[in-house]
Amino acid sequence: MSCEIKPAKILECVNRAEAEKLLLESSAENIRSWLGQNFLPQWALESIEQLFGECAYEEINDRFFRLLAFGTGGMRGRTIAKKPTKAELGTVCDMGTPEHPAVGTSNMNDFNVVRATMGLYRYCDSYLKSSGGGTPRLVVAHDVRHFSRHFCELAASVWARMGGEVFIFDSPRSTPQLSFTVRHLKATAGIVITASHNPACDNGYKVYFSDGAQVIDPHAGGIVEQVGKVEWGQVKDFLEVDLKGVKFVGKEAEDAYVRSIEDCVIDKQVMAQNKPKLVFTPVHGTGAALCPTVMRHFGLEPVLVEKQMVMDPRFPTVKQPNPEYAETLSMGIEAMRESGADCLMATDPDADRMGVAIRTRSGEIRLLTGNMIGSLLAEYRISQMAAKGIITKPEKCAIIKTFVTTPLQDEIADRHGVKCINTLTGFKWIGGRLTHYENELQQATGRNADGLKYHEKAELMQHYSTFFVFGGEESYGYLGTDSVRDKDANAAVIMFSEMFAWLKSQGKTVDEYLDEIYLRCGYFLEDLRSVYREGAAGAKAIQDFLRQLDETPMDEVGQVKVSSSVNFAKDEIIDADGCVVPKEKFFFYKLENGYSFAIRASGTEPKIKFYAFAKESAKDLAELSEAKLRAKDRLSALLDALEKRFNAACAL
C-alpha cells in the first residue's frame, strides 16, 4: 500500500512550479483551492503528486486551468485524461473504463458532478419555496460512455441525500426520452449524463428544467450561481454513492414516450402502404435501447447493423461516434449494399442526432447533410400539414432553427407563409421558445397545453399563440412536436421514414425531391470548418481571436468585401416573434457576392467554428448542376481564407 499523501507536500510543488512559470496562475489557484479544503480522497492526491513528480506541467494545466462550467450543452469535458495516472487507472474494466475518472477542475469527475448536483438541488429547492413549495423532484438518464452509469447514480445519490425525490432508468436511455420523462413525471429538473458525439474520452452533464428543455436564463444563471457557492469541502460528504432513496422510472413512462412519437406522424396510411426498406445503426449508443422498438411500433422492419447494436463506451468500430461522417456510417452503408435497402439512418451516442444516407435513382449511395435533412423535413411537414388541415393559419405557425442552420429553411417557411424563428446555437433556445408559446396559450385561455390532444393543441395554438410545426439545427438535430423539448433521433427516424414513404408513393427519390426544393427556392449549400486548439493555450488563442473580432470587425475575406456584419454580443437583434435575441459572443457576416459566414466558439469542445453559406440561382436542372459545383468551390475558398486568418492571428 502506498504512503499517505499529504496536501502540504503537493502545495510545495505548486508554489515552486508557479514561481518558475511552469504553471498558469489559474491552474495554481484551482489546485490550491482543492488542496485547502481537505476533501480529496487518497487516489486523487496520489494522481496529482504523480503528475508533479513527472513534471507533466502541460497535463496539469489542461486539468486545472479552469473550472468546468455550463456552456450551450451544460458541462462537458474529459473523463479519461490524455495521461491517466496509475491511481486513476487502478483496475480497468472489460470495456476499458479506468477505476476513477480524471482528476482536475476542468474534467468530468466525481467532484464536479457532486458540486453541480448540490448547486442544482439548492436552486430547485429555493425556486420551489418561492413558488408555493414542494419537494424537488429529479430525473436522471445516462448514455453508454465511460463512467456514465456511475455519474448517474452519484448525482441521484446526492439529490436523495439532500432531501429530494429522484428517478433513474435501469440502463442507458436517450436524451430526448429524458426530456419527455421530466415533463411526464412533472419533475422540477432533469440531468442526462452524456457527451453526445464527442470522442470516447469525454463525458458530460446536461441540465433540464421542469419544461423538459435545457436550462436557459433565468434558471441557468441561478443554477450557475448556486453551484459557485458550493464549497469544495462540502463535496466530501457526498462522494459515496447511496441509492436507498432512489426510484426507477417505470414502464408506463417509457410507453408514454413511444406513444408521443405518434404525434410526429402526419399520414399513417402512406407509411403503412409504402414501407421503405431501411438500415439502422445506433453506432454503439443509446439508440439501441429504443429506436428499433419505435420503428417496429410503426410497422417498419429495419435491417440492423448487429456489430454496432452493442452499447460500448469505446465505440470500437468507428473513429468518431458522429453520424455526420461518412467513415462512421461505413458499416451501415455496407449493409445497405448487401440488403438493397433504400436508406440508412444512424443515431449518435445519446440518440438525439440522426445521420442519413440515401440511394439515388441510379443506385448511388449518397450522404445527406444535417441542413439537407432538416430542409426536406421542413418542406414535407409544412406542405402535408397544410394539405391535411392541421395548418389553417400559417401566419400563426412556426418552424424554429438556429442562425447557423441553412437559410433555405427561412425561404421554405416564407413561401408557405409560416414564420421562421432563428435562435442562438443550442437546442435549449428552441426548447425555451416552445415553453414561451405554451405560456402564451395558458395566459390567454387558462388551459394547460400538457393535457391537450395534438390536433386540439394545433387549433388552439393557431388561435391564441403560435403552433410549432418543426424545429432543427444544422448539426443533425430535429424535433417534430413539443412533447419533447430537445432534438429527438427516435422521432426523427420515424419522420424521415414517413417522408420517404410519401416520396415512394409519388415515384420520387429523396435527391429528386431536394432538387425540386432548390429549383423553387434557390440552391443553398453550407459548410463548416472546425479548428481545434486543445488545452489552456488553445482556449486562450480562441478567446483572443474572438476579442479581436469584437474590437475590429473584418472588412474583407479572401478578397471579397464584407457588405454587413452583426456582433451578437453588442447589437440588438429582434426575431420573427418580436423577441430580443440574448447576447452571445457570436459574429455573422454577409459578403458582397451574396455568400455569408458565421464565427463562434463551441460551448462544449475546444474549437472555433466557421460556418459558411452559399446561395446560387438556377432555373433548370442543367443550371442547378453548375450552381452546385460553383458553390462548392467558393465555399471551400471562403473557409480556407477564414482558417488562414485565424491561424495568422494565433501566431502573433
Protein Blocks (a to p, Z undefined) as FASTA:
>chain_A
ZZdddfklmmmmmmmmmmnopacfklmmmmmmmmmnopacfklmmmmmmmmmnopmklmm
mmmmpccdddfkopaddfbdfbdcfklnmpadfkopafbdcedjkbccfklmmmmmmmmm
mmmmmmmmmnnpaaddddddddfbehklmmmmmmmmmmmmnopacdddfbdcdfklmmmm
mmmnopabdcdddehjacfkbccdddddfkopacddfklmmmmmmmmmpcfklmmmmmpc
cfklpccddfklmmmmmmmmmmmpmblmlmmmmcccddddeehpaklmmmmmmmmmnopa
cdddfklmpccfklmmbfblcfkbmklmmmmmmmmmmnopabdcdddfkopaccdddddf
kopacdddfklmmmmmmmmmmmmmmmnomamblmlgccdddfkbcfklmmmmmmnopacd
dddehjklmmmmmmmmmmmmmmmnopafklpcfklmmmmmmmmmccdfbdcdfkopacfb
fkbccdcfklmmmmmmmmmmmmmmnopafklmmmmmmmmnopadddddddddehjklmmm
mmmmmmmmmmmccfbeehiacfbdcdfklmccddfkopacddddddddddfkopacdddd
dfkbccdddddddddddfbfklmmmmmmmmmmmmmmmmmmmmmmmmmmmmZZ
